């Protein structure tokens, strides 16, 4: 959740740049301008994430007396990270299909990282545990007091006759943001 006043913690030109595109949709920008804005946000995100890691290292060296400082700084950076990720989500096309139509690919490599969509894993919902156990025994799955959802999902994915009592729930397309580990710009 992004706190509405997080922008007040951002100073100078960065704040002005953020304010220049808040409230606009991804389609309001030319592709190259959108790339610049997304990459700028990812650079800030990489720096904030790098500072969190650096703060964790300092905390380990100094132990207890630094813990309060670390929690406060990381909470502030955490809010900034949430806000920057929110800004990226706001600038992105709304779904994988629209993104692929606009870019012709599932992800976009930018100097500070990669942004795009990927499908989450399928899950299984069991509505009738007794039927699920009966079906698992029939298909020679390991059965204890309950059946492994992973084994059940794998078995259901390979059958054309799924039993009553549960269903396979397809994974959804989720936005991902991957900032380079070292937080430095790389050549493309």
GIMO-V462501 format. One record per residue. RES is the residue in one small letter. PHI is phi in degrees with one decimal (NA if undefined). OMEGA is omega as a letter, one per 40 degrees, with the letter a starting at -180 (none if undefined). Layout:
RES;PHI;OMEGA
RES;PHI;OMEGA
This chain:
x;NA;a
x;-95.6;i
x;-80.1;a
x;-62.5;a
x;-93.9;a
x;-60.9;a
x;-61.4;i
x;-66.2;a
x;-82.9;a
x;-95.6;a
x;-107.5;i
x;58.6;a
x;-60.7;i
x;-60.1;a
x;-63.4;i
x;-61.8;i
x;-62.8;i
x;-60.6;a
x;-64.1;a
x;-69.6;a
x;-128.0;i
x;-64.4;i
x;85.9;i
x;-99.3;i
x;-96.9;a
x;-57.2;a
x;-71.7;i
x;-75.5;a
x;-115.1;i
x;-67.2;a
x;-56.6;a
x;-66.5;i
x;-68.3;i
x;-62.7;i
x;-59.1;i
x;-61.8;a
x;-68.0;i
x;-62.3;a
x;-67.2;i
x;-61.1;i
x;-63.5;a
x;-67.8;i
x;-62.2;i
x;-63.5;i
x;-62.9;i
x;-61.2;i
x;-64.4;i
x;-64.1;i
x;-65.3;i
x;-63.5;i
x;-66.5;i
x;-60.4;i
x;-63.5;i
x;-63.4;i
x;-62.3;i
x;-62.3;i
x;-63.9;i
x;-63.0;a
x;-62.1;i
x;-62.7;a
x;-68.6;a
x;-103.8;i
x;54.3;a
x;-54.3;a
x;-68.5;a
x;-98.4;a
x;-57.8;i
x;-61.6;i
x;-61.7;a
x;-59.9;a
x;-62.2;i
x;-65.1;i
x;-65.2;a
x;-69.6;i
x;-65.1;i
x;-63.7;i
x;-65.4;i
x;-60.7;i
x;-65.2;i
x;-65.4;i
x;-60.8;i
x;-59.5;a
x;-66.9;a
x;-64.9;i
x;-64.0;i
x;-62.5;i
x;-59.5;i
x;-62.3;i
x;-59.9;a
x;-67.4;a
x;-83.2;a
x;-76.3;i
x;-54.2;a
x;-68.6;a
x;-154.9;a
x;-61.2;a
x;-62.6;i
x;-66.8;i
x;-61.5;a
x;-64.2;i
x;-67.1;a
x;-74.7;a
x;-107.9;a
x;73.0;a
x;-158.6;a
x;-82.2;a
x;-143.5;a
x;-129.0;i
x;-84.6;i
x;-121.5;a
x;-55.9;a
x;-101.9;i
x;155.0;a
x;-126.8;i
x;-133.8;a
x;173.6;i
x;-122.7;i
x;-144.6;a
x;-84.6;i
x;-76.9;a
x;-66.3;i
x;-65.2;i
x;-125.2;i
x;-127.1;i
x;-113.6;i
x;-102.2;i
x;-97.0;a
x;-132.9;a
x;-60.5;a
x;-62.1;i
x;-66.1;i
x;-62.8;i
x;-65.0;i
x;-61.2;a
x;-64.7;i
x;-64.4;i
x;-63.0;i
x;-59.4;a
x;-97.5;i
x;58.1;i
x;-87.3;i
x;-67.4;a
x;-122.4;i
x;-111.9;i
x;-76.1;i
x;-142.2;a
x;-106.2;i
x;-65.6;i
x;-64.6;i
x;-64.8;i
x;-64.4;a
x;-63.1;i
x;-61.5;a
x;-60.9;a
x;-68.7;a
x;-65.9;a
x;-64.1;a
x;-107.8;i
x;-125.2;i
x;-97.0;a
x;-124.6;i
x;-67.7;a
x;-75.6;i
x;-71.0;i
x;105.8;i
x;-161.5;a
x;-144.2;i
x;-85.4;i
x;-102.7;a
x;-61.9;i
x;-65.3;a
x;-106.5;i
x;-80.0;a
x;-123.6;i
x;-67.9;i
x;-125.9;i
x;-131.3;i
x;-123.1;i
x;-94.2;i
x;-52.5;a
x;-56.4;a
x;-89.2;i
x;65.4;a
x;-112.8;i
x;-66.4;i
x;-120.0;i
x;-78.0;i
x;-107.4;none
